[in-house]
């Protein structure tokens, strides 16, 4: 049996293909950095407000005071969906 030919390598992309690949990689990396920075920033502000005793926003307190619809009777229990 004859050996199989090797799969084509990434060199077939050409200059334009490599530039586009690089731009997509940079965009994905930048998006990940933005998400992490936003999460850390929100966490730092929450920590600082807790340390210095700042009041919580009224809307946040009102939303946390309400019951969750997932925990209420409006949402059926998981056993309802089970096959008999």
Secondary structure by P-SEA (a helix, b strand, c coil): ccccccccccccccaaaaaaaaaaaaaaaaaaaaaaaaaaaaaaaaaaaaaacccccaaaaaaaaccccccccccccccccccc
